[in-house]
Amino acid sequence: MKIYNIALIGFGGVNRALTELIATKNSLWERDLGFRLNIVAVSDLHLGSLISPNGLDAKTLIEANFAKGGFGRLSGGSAEADNETIIKSAPVDIVVEATFTNPKDGEPAISHCRWALKSGKHVVTTNKGPVAIAAQELKALAKANNVHFEYEGSVMSGTPVLRMAEKTLSGAEIKGFEGILNGTSNFVLGRMENGLDFASAVAEAQALGFAEADPTADVEGLDVRLKVVILANELLGANLKPEEVSCEGISKLSPSDIDAAAKANSRWKLIGSAVRNADGTITGSVAPKQLPLEHPLAGVNGATNAVSLNTELLGSVTVTGPGAGRTETAYALLSDIVAIHNARSGSLAKDAA
């Protein structure tokens, strides 16, 4: 049985949910997956930094009501979030990066990943920024240091579109995709179908916790654009940058647009897509599209995400699942750790043979 020492970078909803899973599921993972997770370091902008080489009690971490800088009052703690020291110096096998996404330059998350990989530590992340902006560099760093860089949760939360396409659809020849890749915008469009105007629908999404105080990244398509870049680069072998993907959000859609679509037996969806052109180039886009009701994405409602993969051998394969949620996204981190464990175990078995 393997014990992986981990460092949590960011202690918001996702890493808190992972900590909850560790507190309740470690014995099950030991039995079914062959490993346990041991939290030895945490760093958070609000709470500070904390290192305990022998491990921190997961239950205590999630139950304690820490105030700002609260880690500084504990042994091995500091009121300041010293991410670089934690990542480079803490005795960990895996760095779990779950800080905020910066769609402009991917920082500070890219640096977090870079420090960890250069230090010979695996990285699992739900952060779209490093994957969309610096995946090639980070994958090369991982390979050079014989570690893994995993990011299943960067596109559809816990729904395993990247790994499924890579493993299960290997050889199916993916030619393109189109998807509903942002739950907030999808929720807003659904509420507009029920009679709300755009501003009221956004306000409701904010009240329910689906939308941030500044919903721009969601409703203007910026979040989807990063996910299109990730999917295009991973599934189609592209080398797209975010600024190369055309992007239009849903804020210009009016109630009359919604009504006209309903009368035409269709509905509006914010669609992120990419296609391989005849000359081999890849074109990506984000835009609201009016889909006929029989389209496989037309019936995807609420905060659910879905992506239809256009393949040469199977036609269209549609994957639907949660596109948000603390526990769902924490599961993506677990699935990345499972992938690392299986890869390392397989490598050791080959070496032994």
Secondary structure, DSSP 8 states (H G I E B T S, - for coil): -EEEEEEEE--SHHHHHHHHHHHHHHHHHHHHTSEEEEEEEEEETTTEEEE-TT---HHHHHHS---TTGGGGSTTEESS--HHHHHHHS--SEEEE-----TTT-TTHHHHHHHHHHTT-EEEE--HHHHHHHHHHHHHHHHHTT--EE-THHHHTTS-HHHHHHHTTTTS-EEEEEEE--HHHHHHHHHHHTT--HHHHHHHHHHTTSS-SS-HHHHTSHHHHHHHHHHHHHHS-----GGGSEE--STT--HHHHHHHHHTTEEEEEEEEEEE-TTS-EEEEEEEEEEETTSTTTT--TTEEEEEEEETTTEEEEEEEE---HHHHHHHHHHHHHHHHHHHHHHHHHHH-
